[in-house]
Amino acid sequence: MKPPSALAIARLVPLLIVQLFARLASAEEPSWHPGRRTTSELPGEVQPRDVPDQDGVYGRFDGDVFLGVGAGVELDAGVRVGGVARALFYQSAGLVAGLAQATSSDASLERIGFVGAELRPLFLPRFALDLEGMGPFLDLTLDSLSLGAGVCFPAERGSDRDAALEFSMGLGLPLFLRANGLWLEARAALRPALSADSGQLFLLLSWYEPVETALVR
């Protein structure tokens, strides 16, 4: 068999170069996937948006009722220790009750219990309007803002008052960055009828758990 002539080799070189460039071009071209735009933008075309890392709920739809219990200290001119319990429908509205006992026997307000309604007005409107995107800490903290009204039952030195009105405001910090779990909370109460200091501040370490009930079935 005769070896290929120089002329034959010269004729093959352009073909080899064309095939080489074709393979390089096909290797560099990315493969198509469903999210890649294939046409020019049209008027009124709906554009996809980036999916956030968090859903803005942070576990608040894990149950229709959230139960919370907390323990801490209530402060005014003296110090009382006690606890607070809550039952909140979708962490938006519900009932709250608590009790605090003075640590000193000569305190003017020896003991106080309270029960009332609590409203957390920010969560559902902010979620419905897609305004929750600042991350779990800020979103949950803002949505924990509460307003309340109810009745307190004071055991006050020098007073025979059995019950009085109470108005409250609260805020919490989610230590687990979720709706359930551990929270650090503050609850300020105004009780105008008390002859002692009418304003009290309850500092609490609370735990919340969601439960499924028959309320939404």
C-alpha positions as CSV (number, residue, x, y, z in Angstrom):
1,M,0.0,0.0,0.0
2,K,1.4,3.4,-1.0
3,P,1.8,6.0,1.7
4,P,-0.5,9.1,1.2
5,S,0.9,11.8,-0.9
6,A,1.5,15.3,0.4
7,L,-1.4,16.6,-1.8
8,A,-3.9,14.1,-0.2
9,I,-2.8,15.2,3.2
10,A,-3.2,18.8,2.3
11,R,-6.8,18.2,1.1
12,L,-7.7,16.5,4.5
13,V,-6.4,19.3,6.7
14,P,-9.3,21.8,6.1
15,L,-11.9,19.0,6.8
16,L,-10.1,18.2,10.1
17,I,-10.1,21.8,11.1
18,V,-13.8,22.3,10.3
19,Q,-14.7,19.2,12.4
20,L,-12.5,20.4,15.3
21,F,-14.2,23.8,15.4
22,A,-17.6,22.2,15.2
23,R,-16.9,20.0,18.2
24,L,-15.6,23.0,20.3
25,A,-18.6,25.1,19.5
26,S,-21.0,22.3,20.5
27,A,-19.1,21.8,23.7
28,E,-19.3,25.5,24.7
29,E,-23.0,25.9,23.9
30,P,-25.1,25.4,27.1
31,S,-27.9,22.9,26.9
32,W,-31.5,24.2,26.9
33,H,-33.6,24.0,30.1
34,P,-37.2,25.0,30.9
35,G,-36.2,28.2,32.6
36,R,-34.2,29.6,29.7
37,R,-35.8,32.3,27.6
38,T,-36.2,31.2,24.0
39,T,-38.0,34.2,22.5
40,S,-37.9,37.9,22.8
41,E,-39.9,39.6,25.6
42,L,-43.5,40.3,24.7
43,P,-45.7,43.1,26.1
44,G,-47.5,42.1,29.2
45,E,-45.5,38.9,29.6
46,V,-45.5,37.5,33.2
47,Q,-42.0,37.3,34.5
48,P,-40.9,34.6,37.0
49,R,-39.6,35.9,40.4
50,D,-36.9,34.5,42.5
51,V,-38.2,32.0,45.1
52,P,-37.2,33.2,48.6
53,D,-35.3,31.0,50.9
54,Q,-38.1,31.3,53.6
55,D,-41.8,31.0,53.1
56,G,-42.7,33.9,55.4
57,V,-44.7,31.5,57.7
58,Y,-41.8,30.0,59.7
59,G,-44.1,27.2,61.1
60,R,-47.1,29.3,61.9
61,F,-49.4,27.1,59.8
62,D,-48.2,23.9,61.4
63,G,-51.4,24.1,63.6
64,D,-54.4,26.3,63.8
65,V,-53.9,27.0,67.5
66,F,-50.6,27.9,69.2
67,L,-50.4,27.1,72.9
68,G,-47.8,29.0,74.9
69,V,-46.6,28.9,78.5
70,G,-44.0,31.2,80.0
71,A,-42.3,32.0,83.3
72,G,-40.6,35.1,84.4
73,V,-40.8,38.2,86.6
74,E,-43.2,41.1,86.8
75,L,-41.7,44.4,87.7
76,D,-43.0,47.8,89.0
77,A,-41.9,49.2,92.4
78,G,-41.4,45.6,93.5
79,V,-40.7,42.2,92.0
80,R,-43.2,39.3,91.5
81,V,-42.5,35.9,90.0
82,G,-45.1,34.1,87.9
83,G,-46.3,32.7,84.6
84,V,-48.4,33.4,81.6
85,A,-50.4,31.0,79.4
86,R,-51.8,31.8,75.9
87,A,-53.9,30.1,73.3
88,L,-53.7,31.9,69.9
89,F,-55.6,31.1,66.7
90,Y,-53.0,31.2,63.9
91,Q,-50.9,33.4,66.2
92,S,-53.3,36.2,65.5
93,A,-56.0,36.4,68.2
94,G,-56.8,34.4,71.4
95,L,-56.8,34.3,75.2
96,V,-54.2,35.0,77.7
97,A,-54.1,34.4,81.5
98,G,-51.4,34.8,84.1
99,L,-50.5,35.0,87.8
100,A,-47.6,36.8,89.6
101,Q,-46.7,36.5,93.3
102,A,-44.6,39.0,95.2
103,T,-41.3,37.8,96.6
104,S,-41.5,40.1,99.6
105,S,-44.1,39.9,102.3
106,D,-44.2,43.7,102.7
107,A,-45.0,44.4,99.0
108,S,-47.9,46.7,98.4
109,L,-49.2,44.4,95.6
110,E,-48.8,41.0,97.0
111,R,-50.3,39.0,94.2
112,I,-52.1,39.6,90.9
113,G,-53.9,37.4,88.4
114,F,-55.2,38.4,85.0
115,V,-57.2,37.1,82.1
116,G,-58.1,38.7,78.8
117,A,-58.1,38.7,75.0
118,E,-55.1,39.3,72.9
119,L,-54.8,40.5,69.3
120,R,-51.7,40.3,67.1
121,P,-52.8,42.4,64.2
122,L,-49.7,42.3,61.9
123,F,-49.1,38.7,60.9
124,L,-52.1,37.8,58.6
125,P,-52.2,41.2,56.8
126,R,-48.5,41.2,56.2
127,F,-48.5,37.6,55.0
128,A,-51.5,38.2,52.7
129,L,-49.8,41.3,51.1
130,D,-46.5,39.4,50.7
131,L,-44.7,41.9,53.0
132,E,-42.8,39.2,54.9
133,G,-39.3,39.1,53.5
134,M,-36.9,40.4,56.1
135,G,-36.0,37.1,57.5
136,P,-37.4,35.0,60.3
137,F,-36.1,37.1,63.2
138,L,-37.5,40.5,62.1
139,D,-40.7,39.0,60.6
140,L,-41.6,37.1,63.7
141,T,-40.6,39.9,66.0
142,L,-42.8,42.4,64.2
143,D,-45.7,40.0,64.0
144,S,-45.5,39.2,67.7
145,L,-46.7,42.8,68.5
146,S,-49.8,42.3,70.6
147,L,-52.6,44.4,72.0
148,G,-54.8,43.2,74.8
149,A,-57.6,44.0,77.2
150,G,-59.0,42.1,80.1
151,V,-59.5,42.0,83.8
152,C,-57.0,41.7,86.6
153,F,-57.6,40.4,90.2
154,P,-55.2,42.2,92.6
155,A,-54.4,41.3,96.1
156,E,-53.3,44.8,97.1
157,R,-52.4,45.9,100.6
158,G,-54.9,48.4,102.0
159,S,-57.5,47.8,99.2
160,D,-60.6,45.7,99.0
161,R,-60.8,45.8,95.3
162,D,-61.5,42.4,93.8
163,A,-61.1,43.2,90.1
164,A,-60.0,46.0,87.8
165,L,-59.6,46.6,84.1
166,E,-56.3,45.9,82.4
167,F,-54.8,47.0,79.0
168,S,-51.6,45.4,77.7
169,M,-49.1,45.5,74.9
170,G,-46.4,42.9,74.2
171,L,-43.5,41.9,71.9
172,G,-41.3,38.8,71.6
173,L,-38.0,37.6,70.2
174,P,-37.9,34.2,68.5
175,L,-34.8,32.5,69.9
176,F,-35.2,29.5,67.5
177,L,-36.1,31.7,64.5
178,R,-39.4,29.8,64.2
179,A,-43.0,30.4,65.5
180,N,-42.8,27.3,67.7
181,G,-40.1,26.8,70.3
182,L,-38.5,29.3,72.7
183,W,-39.3,33.0,72.9
184,L,-38.1,35.9,75.0
185,E,-41.1,38.1,75.6
186,A,-42.1,41.3,77.3
187,R,-45.7,42.2,78.3
188,A,-46.5,45.7,79.6
189,A,-49.8,46.1,81.5
190,L,-51.6,49.2,82.5
191,R,-54.0,48.9,85.4
192,P,-55.3,52.4,86.2
193,A,-57.5,51.4,89.1
194,L,-54.6,50.1,91.3
195,S,-53.5,52.4,94.1
196,A,-50.0,51.0,93.7
197,D,-48.0,51.6,90.5
198,S,-50.5,51.3,87.7
199,G,-48.0,50.0,85.2
200,Q,-46.2,46.7,85.3
201,L,-43.8,44.9,83.0
202,F,-43.7,41.1,82.7
203,L,-40.5,39.6,81.3
204,L,-40.9,36.0,80.2
205,L,-39.2,33.0,78.7
206,S,-41.9,31.2,76.8
207,W,-42.4,28.0,74.8
208,Y,-44.9,27.7,72.0
209,E,-46.3,24.6,70.3
210,P,-48.9,24.3,67.4
211,V,-51.8,22.0,67.7
212,E,-54.4,20.8,65.2
213,T,-58.0,21.3,66.4
214,A,-61.4,21.0,64.8
215,L,-61.9,24.7,64.5
216,V,-61.0,24.8,60.8
217,R,-62.3,21.4,59.7
